[in-house]
Amino acid sequence: MKNTRFLLTFIFALAMFVSCEKDFLDTEPGGAISSEQVATSAAANEALVNGIYASMRTWQIGGTTGHTDFGHKCLMGAYDMMGHDIVLNNFNWYIFYYNFQGRVESSSRTGIIWTTYYTFIADANIVINGLRSLETLTDEQEALLGQALAIKSFSLFNLVRVYSDTYRGNESSPGIPSPDRLNFDGAPRGTVQEVYDVIIPGLQEAVTLLEGYSRSSKQQIDQSVAQGLLARVYLETGNWQGAADMANAAKASYALMTGDEWVADGFSDISNKEWMWGADIDSESTTVFASFFSHFDSTNGGYAGALGGYKLIDSRLYDMIPATDSRKDAFVDPVNGNATYPDIPAYANLKFVDPSFLEGDYSYMRASEMHLIEAEALARLGNNSAAQVLFDLVSLRDSGYTLSANTGNDLVEEIYTQRRIELWGEGFGYFDLKRLGKPLQRTGGNHKGFGLQDEVVGGPLFKWQIPDDEINSNPMINAENQND
């Protein structure tokens, strides 16, 4: 037992050392044990994978001490702040995502995004390369390899969508580095296509390796989550049949919330029947004020509730939600207010409410997203069942909703509207604008002057600059191939 504890402590220390190594794209940690040595220990690999899951909800994982540096859930919020469906109420945390000042190479905000996901990739590569060195794998090792591959692909997918053009029509555009840690001379940007040539096979293999794996908690990636991630990627790349198939398979074992459940308690408890993947936050793992609910819960004593940093819904989107739709109750009525919270301003969100004090759980993936992916993919294929898939979801939220008679692009647009309503604040706004070729349009809503920016399709706000730390440390990337 003592030896096991020592090994786990050593491996966690190794993981933290690799994660915090500033030049992890081009430097092998001196004195570190090799991937081959790690691979011989099941406990070591499990500790590394679990360490990545912990890193996803860890304060300062992006290399700063700021209170918008607490892992993937923080960045999910940022991706919606960079769209036009969320309004930041006052000059508060998230401001530099909201007004895009954080996109420039010298900003710590672009550094947070870059460092967070490349930290996950560096640690996942230790597991991947170690297990790849073995001739045969046990079922347990296959599951760990599947999880590590999924984490790496998931991280690359987020990065390439922030720092590169959207996939379709831009396959030969500059991508991002896809390091495998088999060499340590610095990785070039490659093309968008080359990045997806790593992402897609990685997720495909993960789906296969995770067949039959039963996870101990929703914090871990199982086959359904890997299928959900692959569905997202297929939707991005225009593989409509693949997206429909993967989304359908991913959601098969999950039930949907009713509208009342969605409004009352849909977004703070990982045991929720609709949640597919997330983080279980408690008194030991909470990052307190540097946390999602501190920033997004209008009712709690964090930056939103106490300091007025409310996240409001764009008034134009609010007006698009029918009165019969229970999801409209997740925002403060601009005319009648909210009787329970009379001091919270119009349009402020009541979607993300944490009944504890900043110990609410984090949702990374829900089954409703899979319904929306499947519906959109089927609609693009001209499959008549698309409207039924959409109805199965929306009719649970909106008592007045009827089976759509739309087809083709009209149905795709209807599904997009439902994505904006259903997934508000969950990290899809910015990416959907890019994926669908839509402009950023904040003029005409209730956006504040410090965030009142519009942007044409493909404009510079739709692509963040690579951090100057990476430019300075990676000889394969320089000012000449920096984003505008």
C-alpha positions, 0 to 999 in steps of 0.5 A: 500500500505504501509503495502504491501511494508513493507511485501515485504521488510521484505520478501526480507530481510528474503530471503537474510538472509536465502540465506547468512546463511553459514550453511543453510543446518543444521541451521534454522535461529533464529527468522525467520518466519515459512514456514506456516506464509509465505504461508499465503501471496501470495505476500510473496511467489511471492517475494521469488520466484522472489528473487531466479530469481534475485539471479541467476544473482547476484554477490557474490551469491556464497559467494565470492567477485570474478568476477567469482561469479555471479550466474548460468550464470557464472557457465554455462561458468565454465562447458564448461571451464571444458571440452575440446571445450573451450580454455582459451587464457591467465592466467585470470579469469576462470583459476581455472575452466579451470585447475581444481585447483578449484576442491579441497575442500579448493578452493573458486571455489568449494565453489561458485558452492556449495553455489550458488545452495544450496542458491536457494534450501534453498529459494525454500524450504521456498516456497515449505514447506509453500505451502505444509502446506495449504489444498488447493491452488489457481491457483497462489499458484500452479504456485508458487509451480511449479516454486519453485519445478522446481528451487529446482530440477534444482539446485540439478541436477546441483549439483549432476552432479558436485559432483557425478558420472553420473547417469547410472551405478552409481545409488548407488554411493555417491550423495549429500545432498537433504535438505527439511528443515523439519529438521535441523540436517544436511543432508547426501550425500545419493546415486545418485539414492536418489538425482534423486528420489527428482529431477524427481518427483519435475519436474514432479509435476512442469510440472503439476502445471504449466499447464495453467500458463502464465508468465510475462517474460522469466525470470520465469519458465513456463511449457515449461521450466519445460518440458525442464528441465525434458527432460535434466534429462531424457536424463541423466538417460536414459529415452529416451522416456521421454526425447523425449516426454518432449523435443518435448513438450517444444519446441512446441511454439518456433521458431528457428533462421536462421543461419544468426540470430544465428551469428548476434544477437542470444545470448544477447537479451532475446526477441529472439524467440528461447530463452526459459528461461533467465535473462533480464540484464539492467543498474540496474541489470548488474554486470558489469565486474563480468558478462558473457559478460565481460568474454566471449565477445571478442569485449567488454571492459571486461576481454576478450576484454580488458585484452585478456582473450579470450575464443577460440574454440578448433581447432579440433572442429573448423575444424569439422564445414563445410565451409557451416555452418554459425556457423563457422563465430562465431569464428575468422578464423585462416588463414584469421582472421576477417576483423571487428576485426583484432586484435582478435586472431585466434579461438576467439569466436564472438558468444557472442557479447553484443552491449551494455556495459555489459548489455547483457541478459543471456540465460539459455535454448534455443529451439535448445537444445530441438531439440538435446535432442529429436533427440538423444533420438529418435536415441537411441530408433531406431526411424527413425524420429531422423534424421529428427528432427536433419535436421530441426535444422542443415539445418537452420545453414548449407546450405550444410547439408543433411538428415543424413543416419546414424543410431544407435550409428553413429547417436548419435555421429553425434548429439553429434558433433552438440551439441558441435557446437550448444551449445558451451559456454552454459554450456554442455561440461563437463556434456556431457563428463561425461554423454556419458562416454568420456575422457577429451582430450585437447592434440592435439588441441590449448590448452595452457600449463597451461590447457593442461590436459587429463583425463580418463573416471571416473577420479578424474577431473570428480568429484569435492570435497565438500567444506571444509566449508560444511565438517566442518559444516555438521556432516553428511559429513566428510573426509571419504566420501569426493570425491578423 
